[in-house]
Amino acid sequence: MRLLILQTLILFQVNFVIAQTSLDKINHENGKHKVGFRHYTASDSTRTYSRAMDYTNEKVARPISISLWYPAAQIAEGVEPLQVQDYLEILKEEEEWEHLPNEQILNWFYYPNTSSNQKHLVEQTTAFPEPNFIKGKFPVVVYAPSFMASSIENFALCEYLASHGFVVISSLSRGTETRWFSNNNAKEMETQARDIEFLLKEAGKLPMADYDKIALMGFSFGGLSNIIVQNRNDNIKAIVSLDGTERYQYALLEQSYFFDAEKIDVPYLHMAQKDIPDIVLKEDKIDAELNIKFQLYDSISRATAYRLKFHDLTHSYFSTLGVLFADRDKRQDKTDSEIMESYKWVSVYTLQFLNAVLKKDDNALHFIENNPSENGVADGLITQSIKPSKKRAYTFQDFNDLASIQNYKNLPQLYDSIVKSHPAFTIPEGNLNTLGLQLVFNPKTSSEGIEVFLLATRLFPDSANLYDSLAEGYLYIGNTEKAIESFEKSLALNPKNQNAINRLEQLKK
């Protein structure tokens, strides 16, 4: 009487064999922090939702099921870490089968009720239930699960990151109207993106969350939503893709009004599955192009993009639940020891990438840029590709950010230094005119506006309009002499400037 749920979007495996794995054999080298775990449900009152299997017309505020891993304070004596069973009880709740007896979990959901899987249920994890938050600030990782999957699907990776000083927050992948996705994956992608943005706000409430250091991490379908979130949220500093579906369904990304590859301006790490064997391509009717096509990676130009291909991992094993519970496909899967070894390296590369980008750790950056063999990876396990960002053109916004820092003083020297470093840099006349007027008509920044116009007339000495604006600025601050001088200069450049004519008549009466 198993409830059948589609967990992955890409692969449909057959000819299964039973897995023999354990958390200990993954051999994560945890960091110095004890790991705390909390799970709770929040509500998004801006959206409505129905519990499909309650068979009711009642609508409720959209529930957001939240799992949180974090560096913990002192653990009370006698408190035991969570067991895997505790995580699967969260799975049960998120599937809206809260009252299902625990002994039915393996019968009911994704994985076979084998003796091996039963042993997993009593394995201890490294997370403790609800200890106090440790003092300090830590970078935030927002995790997006795979297709309709649980918030806890990658709990071992999330614990590992928390032990090394990260706050990790996740919510399940839930359909727009009910627990289930509709046939409109573009809509469901947007829904998951909005759920992730809810988590961003939730993270902002946490006392130990460093809100200036946020990364997105997602597996499979979650990779799509993360790209949308990054495109419209400037506070995202990095993206980790665990064989994300943005690789497989780039066309789905393009259906979003928010997607633009040019907006990906933060470091991007994509970890991909092994090449799919010919027999699987044929029997499962998979396009062979998927083995070589990385359209999003190839499209990124404004940020450094890293790509790692794991030759011992198929798609399902980029998650903890997949490594522990999923049946093996004997047509293509490696041995359990090889799968666990590769999953460990997925975790290590994720950690080092986040350390490099969010913590500015030079050793971690060297690790990411090294050849895998230099990091102790066995030959043939990982293939690496790095695509440096193209040098971005210097913009007027960049200039203005620097100018504002120095209160718009010494602008000619600033401009000259920028042009020396960026010879192609130019400032549009209209931008200077608009900025100058914005500043000059604000009583708190009027003098700064005058400085902008003085630079503008230096760069564009034949612009009657700029001298007219400079004159208006002087007039606004009460410097009549300078106003007359500038209006006369404007009129000399453009004798038909009626505003200058009228102003001079008034000022000379």
PyMOL commands that set and color helices and strands:
alter all, ss='L'
color gray80, all
select helices_A, chain A and resi 23-26+52-54+84-94+102-108+115-121+155-163+185-203+221-232+250-254+261-263+278-283+288-291+295-299+315-318+320-325+336-358+362-369+372-375+396-405+411-421+429-440+446-459+464-477+480-493+498-507
alter helices_A, ss='H'
color red, helices_A
select strands_A, chain A and resi 16-17+34-49+60-72+127-129+138-144+167-171+209-219+236-242+268-272+305-310+328-329+382-387
alter strands_A, ss='S'
color yellow, strands_A
deselect
rebuild
show_as cartoon
